[in-house]
Amino acid sequence: MLLFVVVLFSVFYLFQINRMTYALVMLKEIPEEKHEKIFRTINVLVTILLVSFYVEVYVAM
């Protein structure tokens, strides 16, 4: 059950982070060539954050 809640939260959170990243990229007028690298970096870092959150919550139980 905990895994389902964390996955559901993670999908929503990643979607929101990507929306904010896209808004930032458009606002700062960053060249198209750099978009993929920016999104990949942010998604990897957020995924690491979410996995560490899950591990911490799972260990605490």
C-alpha positions in Angstrom: 0.0 0.0 0.0 2.8 2.4 0.9 4.5 1.7 -2.4 1.3 2.6 -4.3 0.9 5.9 -2.5 4.6 6.8 -3.0 4.4 6.0 -6.7 1.2 7.9 -7.2 2.7 10.9 -5.3 6.0 10.6 -7.3 4.2 10.7 -10.7 2.3 13.8 -9.7 5.4 15.4 -8.3 7.5 14.7 -11.4 4.8 16.1 -13.6 4.6 19.3 -11.6 8.4 19.6 -11.6 8.5 19.2 -15.4 5.8 21.8 -15.9 7.8 24.3 -13.8 11.0 23.4 -15.6 9.3 24.0 -18.9 8.0 27.3 -17.8 11.6 28.3 -16.6 13.1 27.2 -19.9 10.6 29.3 -21.8 10.9 32.3 -19.5 14.7 32.4 -19.7 14.7 31.6 -23.4 17.2 28.8 -23.1 18.2 27.3 -26.5 16.5 24.2 -27.7 19.8 22.2 -27.7 20.0 22.5 -23.9 16.4 21.5 -23.1 17.0 17.8 -23.2 20.1 18.0 -20.9 18.2 20.3 -18.4 15.2 18.0 -18.2 17.3 14.9 -17.9 19.4 16.4 -15.1 16.4 17.6 -13.1 14.4 14.3 -13.6 17.4 12.3 -12.4 17.9 14.4 -9.3 14.2 14.4 -8.4 14.1 10.6 -8.9 17.0 10.2 -6.6 15.2 12.4 -4.1 12.0 10.4 -4.3 13.8 7.1 -4.0 15.6 8.3 -0.9 12.3 9.5 0.5 10.7 6.1 0.0 13.7 4.3 1.6 13.6 6.6 4.6 9.8 6.2 5.1 10.0 2.4 4.5 12.9 2.0 7.1 11.0 4.1 9.6 8.0 1.8 9.5 
